[in-house]
Amino acid sequence: MVHGHSFHHVVASLLILGLSGATRKDTAVKNNSGVKPAGQCGTWVKEPEGGLFTSPNYPNKYPPDTECVYILEAPPRQCIDLHFAGDYSIESSWECKFDNIEVRDGPFGFSPILGRYCGQHSPPDIRSSGRYLWIKFVTDGELEAVGFSASYNFTAARQRSQPAQNVHQLIRQRAFTQETATRSLSPYGT
C-alpha cells in the first residue's frame, strides 16, 4: 500500500498522468525512447525479452532542461540487468549535480538509490534486486552532450533466504566462534 492506495492504483494513475508510452515494435531489440507526444521523454517499459532505450536525440546531443523517467518492469520472479553502451557522455560535475542519470532499485523515485552517474565513462552494469528499476535522466540549461544508450534484459531473481534463519545462524556462529576463542586463549585449556 502506498498512502492508502494499492500498487496497481498507483501504476494506473501514473499511466493516466502520461508517464507511460512504451512503443512496441516487432524487432529483435526494442528502442523505447521514441515517446509521443513530441518533447515528452521517458516511458514505462514492460517488454518480455528486454530491449533498449536512449537519451533524447541520441546519438546527437540531448536537449537542455530535460527530465526523463524510465521505469523498467521484468516478468514475475525476474530481475533486471542494465548495461550502458560505451558511447556515453553526460556533462561532468561534482557529485553529478547538473546533468545525470539516477538509478533506483524499485518502481518509484523514493526507491533505494543504486547510483547517480555523469561524465565520460559509462556506469557499471547494474542488477536490480527485484523486478523494477526506476531511471531518471536530468539535464540543466548548459553543456549538452551525446547522452546514453542502455540495454536491459531479465534473469531469474536470486533466491533469498529467510531473514530470521540468517539471524539465528549468525548468532550460533558468533557464539561458537567466541566460545572457541575463549577456550584457546585460556591458560587452563578449558
N, C-alpha and C positions, 0 to 999 in steps of 0.2 A: 504494500500500500504506500502511496506517495501522497501525503497530506490528505488522506481520506479518499483517494481515487485509486482504482485498480491500475496495474501496469498497462493493461490493454486500453483503458480510458485515456491514459496519458499519451500512449502511442497514437491513438485515433486523433487526439487533439493536435499532436504535432503534425500529423498528416494533413489535417484540415487547415492548420496555420501555414502550410506551404513548405515545410521542411522536407517533404518528400518530392520525388521527381526522378527516381531512378528510371533510366531508359533501358529497355530490353531489346537487344539486337541478337540475331541468330549468327553470331560469330564465335570463334574459338575463345577469344578474350574480349570481355566486355569493357567498354570505356564508359563510365558512368558520370563523366564530368559535364556532359552536354545538357544541362538542366534548362528547362524553359519555365517561365518567360526569360527572355534575354536579360542579362545583367544579374540574374539571381545565380548563386552558386551553392554547392553542397547538395547532398542527397542522402536518403535512407536507402542503403543497399542491402538487398536480400536476394542474392543470386546463389543457386545451389552449388555451383562449382568454382566460385571465386571470380576475380576479374581485375580490373584496372581503373584507377581514377587519377586525375591530374589537377594541378592548379589551373585557374582560368588562363586561357591563351597559350598554355604550354605547347610547344617548346619556345614560344616567343615570351616576351616579358609579361608578367602578371600585372594587372591594373592596380593603381593606388587605392587606398581607403576601401579595402575589401575584407569581408569576413565570410568564410565558407565553413559550414559544419557538415561533415560526412559521418554517418553512423553506419557501421558495418554490422551485419547480423548473420551469424552462422546458423546452420541447422542445429536442432537439439543435440546435446551431448558432443558438440564440436567446439573447438576453439579456433581463433583466427591467427594466422601467420601473416605479418605485414612486412613488405620489403620495399624500400625506396630505391629507385634506379640511380645509377652513378652520375647521370647528367642532372645534378641537383645544385641549385644556387638560390639561397634566400638571404636577404640583407643581414649581414653580421652586426651584432650589437651585444653589449654586456648583458648577460642573463636573457638574451633574446627578447628584449623588451619591445622592439618595434615590429618587424615582420617575423613571424614564427609559425611553426606547426606544433600544436599541443595535442598529445595523445593520452587518452584516459581509458582505463580498464572497466568499461561498462557502457551503457547507452546514454548517459547523461553528462552534462557539463560539471556536475558535482561528483562524478565517479572518481575513484583514486587515480591520481596523475601518474603516468608512466614516464613522461618526459616532455620537455619543450625544446624544440630544435630550430636552428638557423645556421647560416654560414655556408661554406663551400663543400663540406663533407656530408654525405648522406647519413642519416641516423642509422644506428644498428638495427638489425632485424628485430622485430617485436612480436611477442606471442601473448595473446590475451589469456586471462585465467578462466574466462567463461565464453559465452557466445556473442559478446558485443565488444566493439571498440568505438569510441567517440573521438573524432579527429577534427580539430578546428584549425583553419588556416587564416591568419590575420595579417593584413598589410597596412602600413601607415601611408602618409601622403608623399613620401620621398623614397628615392633609391629603389626602384623596382629591379627585379632580376628574372631569371628563367623560371624559377619555381621548382616544381617536383612532378614526378610520375611515380605512382605507388601501385604495386600489385599485391593481391592478397589471395590466400587460399585457406582451406579449412583442414584441420586434422582432429583426430579423436582427442577429446578432453582427457587430461590426466586424471587418474583415479585419485581421489582424496581419501585419506584415512580419517577415521573418526577423531575429532579433537580430544575428546575425553580419554580415548585409548592412548593417544600420544602423551597426554599429561601423565597418566598412570605409568606408562613405560619410562618416561623421563624421571619420575620420582624414584621408581625402583632402580633405575640405572645409576642415578646420583647417590642413592643410599648405599648401593653395593660398592660404588667407587670410593665413597667416604669411609665405609667400613674397612675396605681392603687397604686404603691408605693409612688408616689409624693402626691397623694390625702390623703393617710393615714398618711403621715408624716407632712402634712401641719397643722399648729396650727389653721387654719381657717376652715378646713374641706371641702375645695373646690377643 
